[in-house]
Amino acid sequence: MKVIRDVRIFINTINNVVGEMKKTGLKIKVKQEQDEEYIHINLRIPKKR
């Protein structure tokens, strides 16, 4: 199993996808927090446009 120590690539990927979703008109909201142990990413995507 390959271990990836730098999670920035995953966070950047999430942010890129969110940007593309916003371009389509979705009112997506992102909340990102970080503590000593975890990075928390909360996405709020409306069911209807």
PDBQT receptor file of N, H, CA, C and O in Angstrom, charges set to zero:
ATOM      1  N   MET A   1       0.841  -1.179   0.000  1.00  0.00    +0.000 N 
ATOM      2  CA  MET A   1       0.000   0.000   0.000  1.00  0.00    +0.000 C 
ATOM      3  C   MET A   1       0.884   1.239   0.000  1.00  0.00    +0.000 C 
ATOM      4  O   MET A   1       1.851   1.336   0.755  1.00  0.00    +0.000 OA
ATOM      5  N   LYS A   2       0.532   2.173  -0.856  1.00  0.00    +0.000 N 
ATOM      6  H   LYS A   2      -0.254   2.094  -1.470  1.00  0.00    +0.000 HD
ATOM      7  CA  LYS A   2       1.296   3.411  -0.963  1.00  0.00    +0.000 C 
ATOM      8  C   LYS A   2       0.764   4.432   0.042  1.00  0.00    +0.000 C 
ATOM      9  O   LYS A   2      -0.441   4.676   0.107  1.00  0.00    +0.000 OA
ATOM     10  N   VAL A   3       1.649   5.016   0.812  1.00  0.00    +0.000 N 
ATOM     11  H   VAL A   3       2.628   4.818   0.760  1.00  0.00    +0.000 HD
ATOM     12  CA  VAL A   3       1.257   6.014   1.801  1.00  0.00    +0.000 C 
ATOM     13  C   VAL A   3       1.598   7.392   1.258  1.00  0.00    +0.000 C 
ATOM     14  O   VAL A   3       2.732   7.656   0.857  1.00  0.00    +0.000 OA
ATOM     15  N   ILE A   4       0.602   8.260   1.253  1.00  0.00    +0.000 N 
ATOM     16  H   ILE A   4      -0.319   8.046   1.579  1.00  0.00    +0.000 HD
ATOM     17  CA  ILE A   4       0.824   9.634   0.804  1.00  0.00    +0.000 C 
ATOM     18  C   ILE A   4       0.866  10.523   2.031  1.00  0.00    +0.000 C 
ATOM     19  O   ILE A   4      -0.105  10.619   2.782  1.00  0.00    +0.000 OA
ATOM     20  N   ARG A   5       2.001  11.170   2.223  1.00  0.00    +0.000 N 
ATOM     21  H   ARG A   5       2.790  11.092   1.613  1.00  0.00    +0.000 HD
ATOM     22  CA  ARG A   5       2.198  11.971   3.422  1.00  0.00    +0.000 C 
ATOM     23  C   ARG A   5       1.716  13.405   3.264  1.00  0.00    +0.000 C 
ATOM     24  O   ARG A   5       1.422  14.072   4.256  1.00  0.00    +0.000 OA
ATOM     25  N   ASP A   6       1.631  13.883   2.042  1.00  0.00    +0.000 N 
ATOM     26  H   ASP A   6       1.870  13.342   1.236  1.00  0.00    +0.000 HD
ATOM     27  CA  ASP A   6       1.230  15.261   1.808  1.00  0.00    +0.000 C 
ATOM     28  C   ASP A   6      -0.185  15.274   1.237  1.00  0.00    +0.000 C 
ATOM     29  O   ASP A   6      -0.399  14.901   0.084  1.00  0.00    +0.000 OA
ATOM     30  N   VAL A   7      -1.142  15.702   2.041  1.00  0.00    +0.000 N 
ATOM     31  H   VAL A   7      -0.968  16.006   2.978  1.00  0.00    +0.000 HD
ATOM     32  CA  VAL A   7      -2.543  15.671   1.620  1.00  0.00    +0.000 C 
ATOM     33  C   VAL A   7      -2.940  16.905   0.815  1.00  0.00    +0.000 C 
ATOM     34  O   VAL A   7      -4.094  17.022   0.401  1.00  0.00    +0.000 OA
ATOM     35  N   ARG A   8      -2.018  17.812   0.590  1.00  0.00    +0.000 N 
ATOM     36  H   ARG A   8      -1.082  17.717   0.926  1.00  0.00    +0.000 HD
ATOM     37  CA  ARG A   8      -2.358  19.036  -0.146  1.00  0.00    +0.000 C 
ATOM     38  C   ARG A   8      -2.896  18.734  -1.532  1.00  0.00    +0.000 C 
ATOM     39  O   ARG A   8      -3.766  19.453  -2.025  1.00  0.00    +0.000 OA
ATOM     40  N   ILE A   9      -2.397  17.684  -2.169  1.00  0.00    +0.000 N 
ATOM     41  H   ILE A   9      -1.691  17.100  -1.769  1.00  0.00    +0.000 HD
ATOM     42  CA  ILE A   9      -2.887  17.338  -3.508  1.00  0.00    +0.000 C 
ATOM     43  C   ILE A   9      -4.373  16.981  -3.464  1.00  0.00    +0.000 C 
ATOM     44  O   ILE A   9      -5.116  17.317  -4.386  1.00  0.00    +0.000 OA
ATOM     45  N   PHE A  10      -4.809  16.310  -2.408  1.00  0.00    +0.000 N 
ATOM     46  H   PHE A  10      -4.206  16.038  -1.659  1.00  0.00    +0.000 HD
ATOM     47  CA  PHE A  10      -6.221  15.959  -2.271  1.00  0.00    +0.000 C 
ATOM     48  C   PHE A  10      -7.065  17.198  -1.994  1.00  0.00    +0.000 C 
ATOM     49  O   PHE A  10      -8.149  17.354  -2.556  1.00  0.00    +0.000 OA
ATOM     50  N   ILE A  11      -6.571  18.070  -1.137  1.00  0.00    +0.000 N 
ATOM     51  H   ILE A  11      -5.690  17.944  -0.681  1.00  0.00    +0.000 HD
ATOM     52  CA  ILE A  11      -7.294  19.303  -0.819  1.00  0.00    +0.000 C 
ATOM     53  C   ILE A  11      -7.406  20.179  -2.058  1.00  0.00    +0.000 C 
ATOM     54  O   ILE A  11      -8.464  20.755  -2.311  1.00  0.00    +0.000 OA
ATOM     55  N   ASN A  12      -6.341  20.288  -2.825  1.00  0.00    +0.000 N 
ATOM     56  H   ASN A  12      -5.482  19.820  -2.619  1.00  0.00    +0.000 HD
ATOM     57  CA  ASN A  12      -6.380  21.063  -4.069  1.00  0.00    +0.000 C 
ATOM     58  C   ASN A  12      -7.379  20.469  -5.058  1.00  0.00    +0.000 C 
ATOM     59  O   ASN A  12      -8.082  21.208  -5.747  1.00  0.00    +0.000 OA
ATOM     60  N   THR A  13      -7.444  19.157  -5.130  1.00  0.00    +0.000 N 
ATOM     61  H   THR A  13      -6.873  18.557  -4.569  1.00  0.00    +0.000 HD
ATOM     62  CA  THR A  13      -8.393  18.497  -6.021  1.00  0.00    +0.000 C 
ATOM     63  C   THR A  13      -9.824  18.816  -5.609  1.00  0.00    +0.000 C 
ATOM     64  O   THR A  13     -10.660  19.124  -6.458  1.00  0.00    +0.000 OA
ATOM     65  N   ILE A  14     -10.109  18.743  -4.322  1.00  0.00    +0.000 N 
ATOM     66  H   ILE A  14      -9.430  18.492  -3.632  1.00  0.00    +0.000 HD
ATOM     67  CA  ILE A  14     -11.443  19.085  -3.824  1.00  0.00    +0.000 C 
ATOM     68  C   ILE A  14     -11.770  20.532  -4.168  1.00  0.00    +0.000 C 
ATOM     69  O   ILE A  14     -12.866  20.821  -4.647  1.00  0.00    +0.000 OA
ATOM     70  N   ASN A  15     -10.833  21.440  -3.930  1.00  0.00    +0.000 N 
ATOM     71  H   ASN A  15      -9.943  21.205  -3.541  1.00  0.00    +0.000 HD
ATOM     72  CA  ASN A  15     -11.070  22.856  -4.222  1.00  0.00    +0.000 C 
ATOM     73  C   ASN A  15     -11.292  23.096  -5.713  1.00  0.00    +0.000 C 
ATOM     74  O   ASN A  15     -12.116  23.932  -6.085  1.00  0.00    +0.000 OA
ATOM     75  N   ASN A  16     -10.578  22.382  -6.563  1.00  0.00    +0.000 N 
ATOM     76  H   ASN A  16      -9.909  21.703  -6.261  1.00  0.00    +0.000 HD
ATOM     77  CA  ASN A  16     -10.772  22.512  -8.014  1.00  0.00    +0.000 C 
ATOM     78  C   ASN A  16     -12.158  22.032  -8.435  1.00  0.00    +0.000 C 
ATOM     79  O   ASN A  16     -12.816  22.671  -9.255  1.00  0.00    +0.000 OA
ATOM     80  N   VAL A  17     -12.597  20.913  -7.877  1.00  0.00    +0.000 N 
ATOM     81  H   VAL A  17     -12.062  20.394  -7.210  1.00  0.00    +0.000 HD
ATOM     82  CA  VAL A  17     -13.924  20.388  -8.195  1.00  0.00    +0.000 C 
ATOM     83  C   VAL A  17     -15.005  21.357  -7.720  1.00  0.00    +0.000 C 
ATOM     84  O   VAL A  17     -15.981  21.594  -8.431  1.00  0.00    +0.000 OA
ATOM     85  N   VAL A  18     -14.837  21.911  -6.533  1.00  0.00    +0.000 N 
ATOM     86  H   VAL A  18     -14.044  21.718  -5.955  1.00  0.00    +0.000 HD
ATOM     87  CA  VAL A  18     -15.798  22.888  -6.015  1.00  0.00    +0.000 C 
ATOM     88  C   VAL A  18     -15.858  24.100  -6.946  1.00  0.00    +0.000 C 
ATOM     89  O   VAL A  18     -16.942  24.611  -7.228  1.00  0.00    +0.000 OA
ATOM     90  N   GLY A  19     -14.721  24.555  -7.414  1.00  0.00    +0.000 N 
ATOM     91  H   GLY A  19     -13.841  24.140  -7.185  1.00  0.00    +0.000 HD
ATOM     92  CA  GLY A  19     -14.686  25.681  -8.345  1.00  0.00    +0.000 C 
ATOM     93  C   GLY A  19     -15.445  25.383  -9.625  1.00  0.00    +0.000 C 
ATOM     94  O   GLY A  19     -16.176  26.235 -10.129  1.00  0.00    +0.000 OA
ATOM     95  N   GLU A  20     -15.277  24.178 -10.153  1.00  0.00    +0.000 N 
ATOM     96  H   GLU A  20     -14.683  23.486  -9.744  1.00  0.00    +0.000 HD
ATOM     97  CA  GLU A  20     -15.999  23.788 -11.367  1.00  0.00    +0.000 C 
ATOM     98  C   GLU A  20     -17.504  23.714 -11.109  1.00  0.00    +0.000 C 
ATOM     99  O   GLU A  20     -18.300  24.104 -11.963  1.00  0.00    +0.000 OA
ATOM    100  N   MET A  21     -17.892  23.222  -9.945  1.00  0.00    +0.000 N 
ATOM    101  H   MET A  21     -17.245  22.905  -9.251  1.00  0.00    +0.000 HD
ATOM    102  CA  MET A  21     -19.308  23.143  -9.599  1.00  0.00    +0.000 C 
ATOM    103  C   MET A  21     -19.912  24.541  -9.500  1.00  0.00    +0.000 C 
ATOM    104  O   MET A  21     -21.039  24.765  -9.941  1.00  0.00    +0.000 OA
ATOM    105  N   LYS A  22     -19.169  25.473  -8.925  1.00  0.00    +0.000 N 
ATOM    106  H   LYS A  22     -18.254  25.291  -8.566  1.00  0.00    +0.000 HD
ATOM    107  CA  LYS A  22     -19.655  26.851  -8.807  1.00  0.00    +0.000 C 
ATOM    108  C   LYS A  22     -19.821  27.491 -10.179  1.00  0.00    +0.000 C 
ATOM    109  O   LYS A  22     -20.734  28.292 -10.379  1.00  0.00    +0.000 OA
ATOM    110  N   LYS A  23     -18.951  27.149 -11.127  1.00  0.00    +0.000 N 
ATOM    111  H   LYS A  23     -18.210  26.498 -10.965  1.00  0.00    +0.000 HD
ATOM    112  CA  LYS A  23     -19.059  27.689 -12.483  1.00  0.00    +0.000 C 
ATOM    113  C   LYS A  23     -20.364  27.271 -13.157  1.00  0.00    +0.000 C 
ATOM    114  O   LYS A  23     -20.868  27.982 -14.027  1.00  0.00    +0.000 OA
ATOM    115  N   THR A  24     -20.910  26.129 -12.762  1.00  0.00    +0.000 N 
ATOM    116  H   THR A  24     -20.501  25.552 -12.056  1.00  0.00    +0.000 HD
ATOM    117  CA  THR A  24     -22.169  25.659 -13.342  1.00  0.00    +0.000 C 
ATOM    118  C   THR A  24     -23.375  26.320 -12.695  1.00  0.00    +0.000 C 
ATOM    119  O   THR A  24     -24.508  26.104 -13.126  1.00  0.00    +0.000 OA
ATOM    120  N   GLY A  25     -23.143  27.121 -11.667  1.00  0.00    +0.000 N 
ATOM    121  H   GLY A  25     -22.222  27.297 -11.317  1.00  0.00    +0.000 HD
ATOM    122  CA  GLY A  25     -24.241  27.827 -11.016  1.00  0.00    +0.000 C 
ATOM    123  C   GLY A  25     -24.666  27.242  -9.688  1.00  0.00    +0.000 C 
ATOM    124  O   GLY A  25     -25.564  27.782  -9.041  1.00  0.00    +0.000 OA
ATOM    125  N   LEU A  26     -24.053  26.161  -9.265  1.00  0.00    +0.000 N 
ATOM    126  H   LEU A  26     -23.324  25.723  -9.790  1.00  0.00    +0.000 HD
ATOM    127  CA  LEU A  26     -24.398  25.591  -7.963  1.00  0.00    +0.000 C 
ATOM    128  C   LEU A  26     -23.943  26.524  -6.847  1.00  0.00    +0.000 C 
ATOM    129  O   LEU A  26     -22.857  27.101  -6.901  1.00  0.00    +0.000 OA
ATOM    130  N   LYS A  27     -24.783  26.657  -5.851  1.00  0.00    +0.000 N 
ATOM    131  H   LYS A  27     -25.665  26.189  -5.807  1.00  0.00    +0.000 HD
ATOM    132  CA  LYS A  27     -24.456  27.504  -4.706  1.00  0.00    +0.000 C 
ATOM    133  C   LYS A  27     -23.839  26.633  -3.606  1.00  0.00    +0.000 C 
ATOM    134  O   LYS A  27     -24.380  26.536  -2.504  1.00  0.00    +0.000 OA
ATOM    135  N   ILE A  28     -22.722  26.014  -3.912  1.00  0.00    +0.000 N 
ATOM    136  H   ILE A  28     -22.283  26.092  -4.806  1.00  0.00    +0.000 HD
ATOM    137  CA  ILE A  28     -22.044  25.124  -2.977  1.00  0.00    +0.000 C 
ATOM    138  C   ILE A  28     -21.265  25.947  -1.952  1.00  0.00    +0.000 C 
ATOM    139  O   ILE A  28     -20.668  26.972  -2.283  1.00  0.00    +0.000 OA
ATOM    140  N   LYS A  29     -21.283  25.485  -0.715  1.00  0.00    +0.000 N 
ATOM    141  H   LYS A  29     -21.768  24.653  -0.446  1.00  0.00    +0.000 HD
ATOM    142  CA  LYS A  29     -20.542  26.167   0.346  1.00  0.00    +0.000 C 
ATOM    143  C   LYS A  29     -19.504  25.202   0.914  1.00  0.00    +0.000 C 
ATOM    144  O   LYS A  29     -19.782  24.020   1.117  1.00  0.00    +0.000 OA
ATOM    145  N   VAL A  30     -18.317  25.719   1.163  1.00  0.00    +0.000 N 
ATOM    146  H   VAL A  30     -18.091  26.679   0.997  1.00  0.00    +0.000 HD
ATOM    147  CA  VAL A  30     -17.219  24.906   1.679  1.00  0.00    +0.000 C 
ATOM    148  C   VAL A  30     -16.724  25.522   2.977  1.00  0.00    +0.000 C 
ATOM    149  O   VAL A  30     -16.499  26.729   3.066  1.00  0.00    +0.000 OA
ATOM    150  N   LYS A  31     -16.560  24.677   3.971  1.00  0.00    +0.000 N 
ATOM    151  H   LYS A  31     -16.742  23.696   3.899  1.00  0.00    +0.000 HD
ATOM    152  CA  LYS A  31     -15.989  25.115   5.243  1.00  0.00    +0.000 C 
ATOM    153  C   LYS A  31     -14.811  24.190   5.544  1.00  0.00    +0.000 C 
ATOM    154  O   LYS A  31     -14.968  22.972   5.631  1.00  0.00    +0.000 OA
ATOM    155  N   GLN A  32     -13.651  24.780   5.699  1.00  0.00    +0.000 N 
ATOM    156  H   GLN A  32     -13.524  25.769   5.629  1.00  0.00    +0.000 HD
ATOM    157  CA  GLN A  32     -12.450  23.984   5.964  1.00  0.00    +0.000 C 
ATOM    158  C   GLN A  32     -11.845  24.433   7.287  1.00  0.00    +0.000 C 
ATOM    159  O   GLN A  32     -11.593  25.619   7.498  1.00  0.00    +0.000 OA
ATOM    160  N   GLU A  33     -11.619  23.480   8.163  1.00  0.00    +0.000 N 
ATOM    161  H   GLU A  33     -11.824  22.517   7.991  1.00  0.00    +0.000 HD
ATOM    162  CA  GLU A  33     -11.001  23.738   9.456  1.00  0.00    +0.000 C 
ATOM    163  C   GLU A  33      -9.878  22.737   9.658  1.00  0.00    +0.000 C 
ATOM    164  O   GLU A  33      -9.849  21.672   9.042  1.00  0.00    +0.000 OA
ATOM    165  N   GLN A  34      -8.975  23.097  10.517  1.00  0.00    +0.000 N 
ATOM    166  H   GLN A  34      -8.999  23.963  11.017  1.00  0.00    +0.000 HD
ATOM    167  CA  GLN A  34      -7.832  22.233  10.780  1.00  0.00    +0.000 C 
ATOM    168  C   GLN A  34      -7.551  22.253  12.276  1.00  0.00    +0.000 C 
ATOM    169  O   GLN A  34      -7.595  23.307  12.910  1.00  0.00    +0.000 OA
ATOM    170  N   ASP A  35      -7.266  21.096  12.826  1.00  0.00    +0.000 N 
ATOM    171  H   ASP A  35      -7.231  20.239  12.311  1.00  0.00    +0.000 HD
ATOM    172  CA  ASP A  35      -6.800  21.022  14.203  1.00  0.00    +0.000 C 
ATOM    173  C   ASP A  35      -5.488  20.250  14.218  1.00  0.00    +0.000 C 
ATOM    174  O   ASP A  35      -4.891  20.007  13.170  1.00  0.00    +0.000 OA
ATOM    175  N   GLU A  36      -5.056  19.877  15.373  1.00  0.00    +0.000 N 
ATOM    176  H   GLU A  36      -5.541  20.075  16.225  1.00  0.00    +0.000 HD
ATOM    177  CA  GLU A  36      -3.750  19.220  15.492  1.00  0.00    +0.000 C 
ATOM    178  C   GLU A  36      -3.704  17.872  14.790  1.00  0.00    +0.000 C 
ATOM    179  O   GLU A  36      -2.644  17.416  14.362  1.00  0.00    +0.000 OA
ATOM    180  N   GLU A  37      -4.870  17.238  14.675  1.00  0.00    +0.000 N 
ATOM    181  H   GLU A  37      -5.731  17.609  15.022  1.00  0.00    +0.000 HD
ATOM    182  CA  GLU A  37      -4.897  15.874  14.170  1.00  0.00    +0.000 C 
ATOM    183  C   GLU A  37      -5.559  15.707  12.797  1.00  0.00    +0.000 C 
ATOM    184  O   GLU A  37      -5.217  14.792  12.048  1.00  0.00    +0.000 OA
ATOM    185  N   TYR A  38      -6.504  16.590  12.474  1.00  0.00    +0.000 N 
ATOM    186  H   TYR A  38      -6.782  17.334  13.083  1.00  0.00    +0.000 HD
ATOM    187  CA  TYR A  38      -7.294  16.394  11.264  1.00  0.00    +0.000 C 
ATOM    188  C   TYR A  38      -7.487  17.688  10.487  1.00  0.00    +0.000 C 
ATOM    189  O   TYR A  38      -7.354  18.789  11.023  1.00  0.00    +0.000 OA
ATOM    190  N   ILE A  39      -7.802  17.521   9.210  1.00  0.00    +0.000 N 
ATOM    191  H   ILE A  39      -7.909  16.627   8.775  1.00  0.00    +0.000 HD
ATOM    192  CA  ILE A  39      -8.312  18.596   8.372  1.00  0.00    +0.000 C 
ATOM    193  C   ILE A  39      -9.774  18.240   8.121  1.00  0.00    +0.000 C 
ATOM    194  O   ILE A  39     -10.079  17.158   7.618  1.00  0.00    +0.000 OA
ATOM    195  N   HIS A  40     -10.668  19.150   8.471  1.00  0.00    +0.000 N 
ATOM    196  H   HIS A  40     -10.420  20.028   8.880  1.00  0.00    +0.000 HD
ATOM    197  CA  HIS A  40     -12.101  18.937   8.305  1.00  0.00    +0.000 C 
ATOM    198  C   HIS A  40     -12.571  19.758   7.114  1.00  0.00    +0.000 C 
ATOM    199  O   HIS A  40     -12.337  20.965   7.055  1.00  0.00    +0.000 OA
ATOM    200  N   ILE A  41     -13.234  19.104   6.165  1.00  0.00    +0.000 N 
ATOM    201  H   ILE A  41     -13.424  18.124   6.213  1.00  0.00    +0.000 HD
ATOM    202  CA  ILE A  41     -13.795  19.801   5.014  1.00  0.00    +0.000 C 
ATOM    203  C   ILE A  41     -15.276  19.456   4.956  1.00  0.00    +0.000 C 
ATOM    204  O   ILE A  41     -15.658  18.292   4.831  1.00  0.00    +0.000 OA
ATOM    205  N   ASN A  42     -16.106  20.499   5.049  1.00  0.00    +0.000 N 
ATOM    206  H   ASN A  42     -15.796  21.445   5.151  1.00  0.00    +0.000 HD
ATOM    207  CA  ASN A  42     -17.549  20.326   5.031  1.00  0.00    +0.000 C 
ATOM    208  C   ASN A  42     -18.088  20.967   3.760  1.00  0.00    +0.000 C 
ATOM    209  O   ASN A  42     -17.883  22.157   3.523  1.00  0.00    +0.000 OA
ATOM    210  N   LEU A  43     -18.773  20.178   2.947  1.00  0.00    +0.000 N 
ATOM    211  H   LEU A  43     -18.939  19.211   3.140  1.00  0.00    +0.000 HD
ATOM    212  CA  LEU A  43     -19.377  20.673   1.709  1.00  0.00    +0.000 C 
ATOM    213  C   LEU A  43     -20.886  20.688   1.879  1.00  0.00    +0.000 C 
ATOM    214  O   LEU A  43     -21.482  19.704   2.318  1.00  0.00    +0.000 OA
ATOM    215  N   ARG A  44     -21.503  21.823   1.524  1.00  0.00    +0.000 N 
ATOM    216  H   ARG A  44     -21.018  22.621   1.168  1.00  0.00    +0.000 HD
ATOM    217  CA  ARG A  44     -22.965  21.930   1.533  1.00  0.00    +0.000 C 
ATOM    218  C   ARG A  44     -23.404  22.156   0.098  1.00  0.00    +0.000 C 
ATOM    219  O   ARG A  44     -23.137  23.199  -0.499  1.00  0.00    +0.000 OA
ATOM    220  N   ILE A  45     -24.083  21.153  -0.440  1.00  0.00    +0.000 N 
ATOM    221  H   ILE A  45     -24.299  20.305   0.044  1.00  0.00    +0.000 HD
ATOM    222  CA  ILE A  45     -24.528  21.193  -1.831  1.00  0.00    +0.000 C 
ATOM    223  C   ILE A  45     -26.054  21.126  -1.827  1.00  0.00    +0.000 C 
ATOM    224  O   ILE A  45     -26.631  20.156  -1.335  1.00  0.00    +0.000 OA
ATOM    225  N   PRO A  46     -26.708  22.152  -2.372  1.00  0.00    +0.000 N 
ATOM    226  CA  PRO A  46     -28.179  22.117  -2.384  1.00  0.00    +0.000 C 
ATOM    227  C   PRO A  46     -28.698  21.011  -3.310  1.00  0.00    +0.000 C 
ATOM    228  O   PRO A  46     -28.103  20.716  -4.346  1.00  0.00    +0.000 OA
ATOM    229  N   LYS A  47     -29.812  20.414  -2.912  1.00  0.00    +0.000 N 
ATOM    230  H   LYS A  47     -30.295  20.653  -2.070  1.00  0.00    +0.000 HD
ATOM    231  CA  LYS A  47     -30.419  19.370  -3.740  1.00  0.00    +0.000 C 
ATOM    232  C   LYS A  47     -31.032  19.950  -5.000  1.00  0.00    +0.000 C 
ATOM    233  O   LYS A  47     -31.038  19.315  -6.054  1.00  0.00    +0.000 OA
ATOM    234  N   LYS A  48     -31.550  21.170  -4.877  1.00  0.00    +0.000 N 
ATOM    235  H   LYS A  48     -31.545  21.686  -4.021  1.00  0.00    +0.000 HD
ATOM    236  CA  LYS A  48     -32.185  21.820  -6.025  1.00  0.00    +0.000 C 
ATOM    237  C   LYS A  48     -31.438  23.094  -6.350  1.00  0.00    +0.000 C 
ATOM    238  O   LYS A  48     -30.858  23.727  -5.468  1.00  0.00    +0.000 OA
ATOM    239  N   ARG A  49     -31.453  23.469  -7.617  1.00  0.00    +0.000 N 
ATOM    240  H   ARG A  49     -31.925  22.955  -8.334  1.00  0.00    +0.000 HD
ATOM    241  CA  ARG A  49     -30.785  24.706  -8.040  1.00  0.00    +0.000 C 
ATOM    242  C   ARG A  49     -31.634  25.892  -7.762  1.00  0.00    +0.000 C 
ATOM    243  O   ARG A  49     -31.234  27.020  -8.052  1.00  0.00    +0.000 OA
TER     244      ARG A  49
